[in-house]
């Protein structure tokens, strides 16, 4: 009887220790992977004093700045028909740009920003379908400037306080995001095929990385 009691006591203690280790490991994973913690595994920090912005990005992406525009990109070699070429036969593309984002600081009046949300169809001005978006400290709206899956989503985030003067120019962060047209609305079979390409960033991963970058972004 005493032996059974000792056995079950040791078993309970061992289970409790194992459970504690699992919980602690899970806690560390959450902390070190959380953007709020500022410790993103495999991430670098990009800082531009001229633009006054700073953000974290994964090492797999390439960041460059030219003429005041910051570009974050990734591509994989794969020859295929260009899905955005309307000619026949369509031109051949040699790569898939599976991540492509452009950032620029713009100064616009509230009325000019309103103009970004308008488009002319059949001679009539109409509002584009815009969506409110929030990433960390950034709060703004998103519109689609493409056509049939080709072209960018444009994001506008106000960086300065709103002014009552409609002629006063305010500072905005404009982010143009170009999802890979090859990967939009593909079947599971096609998705499985593309997943075999080495280092390909699939749409779910692209969305996650985009959110991580914008959530980590700060400005002065």
Secondary structure, DSSP 8 states (H G I E B T S, - for coil): -HHHHHHHHHHHHHHHHHHHHHHHHHHHHHHHH-GGGT--TTEEEEEETTTTEEEEEETTSEEEEETTEEEEEEEEEEEEE-TT--SSS--EEEEEEEEEEEEEEEEE-HHHHHHHTEEEETTEEEE---EEEEETTEEEEEEE--BTTBS-EEEEEE-S---S-TTS-EEEEEEEE---GGGTT--HHHHHHHHTSTT---HHHHHHHHHHHHHH-EE-
